[in-house]
Amino acid sequence: MEWADHALVLRVGHFREADLWLKLLCRRHGLLTLFAFGGSRSRRRFCGCLDVFNTLQCRVKASGRGNFLNLEEAVLLNGPQTLRDNWQRMGLAANCLRFVEALGVSDDGASEAFALVEDLRRTLEEAPHLPSLLPLFFRLRLAGALGFAPNLDKCGSCGASPSASMLFVVDEGQLRCPACRSAQPARYGVELSASSLELLRRVQRELPSAWESEEPPPAERRACARAIDGFVQYHLGLSWENGYFRRV
């Protein structure tokens, strides 16, 4: 079996003297691990393009027994120009790419996830200012792209539109209006103001390049962070600790 696709390099590792393994986010095939035999030496097949955050045109072939995938050839389509010189932004990039790996991307959500990560690269490279919650915003946006979006548009109990303040019920992944929260106390909820809800809804709808970089007030920023982090831990089972995502 052989196929071609566009792919983003998420991670590269060495095994043996000249061979590489790669985590690639492919536009049609999702998140895959591939092997590039001779990848650290071959300039004819790979042109020195196997670096993190590069977008490639790839030719992939299954092994003879079909138990792993070989990267046969790759051509550089796009990549960061100055981002690798900015260690702070590369740290944000690494956090986001680790989340892609930890969550996984099937072929069903591959196209939207691929567009999201490509836009993230452009934003990290070009935006003069970034939201302080960018890694958390990315988690919320990618989760939604893969079908795990919380309901932030209406009360999950009565269907009422958001009022000045709503409770985000973490274990249910939905809002509760003041009337319903009195009748149905929540085990773990986060109070979200109208402006916090609008901010999170924009993050759900838009790509990183359109996210607002102006910082919300500290109390709203903390509430948004708690809501996203709680949702990701409870519904996706992932927690960021000591530079890695672990299953909880």
Sequence and secondary structure as in RCSB ss.txt:
>XXXX:A:sequence
MEWADHALVLRVGHFREADLWLKLLCRRHGLLTLFAFGGSRSRRRFCGCLDVFNTLQCRVKASGRGNFLNLEEAV
LLNGPQTLRDNWQRMGLAANCLRFVEALGVSDDGASEAFALVEDLRRTLEEAPHLPSLLPLFFRLRLAGALGFAP
NLDKCGSCGASPSASMLFVVDEGQLRCPACRSAQPARYGVELSASSLELLRRVQRELPSAWESEEPPPAERRACA
RAIDGFVQYHLGLSWENGYFRRV
>XXXX:A:secstr
 EEEEEEEEEEEEEETTTEEEEEEEETTTEEEEEEETTTTT STTTTT   TT EEEEEEEE TTSSSEEEEEEE
EEE  SSGGG HHHHHHHHHHHHHHHHH   STTHHHHHHHHHHHHHHHHH SS  TTHHHHHHHHHHHHTT   
EEEEETTT     SEEEEETTTTEEE HHHHHHS  SSEEEEEHHHHHHHHHHHHS GGGS  S   HHHHHHHH
HHHHHHIIIII EEEETTEEEE 
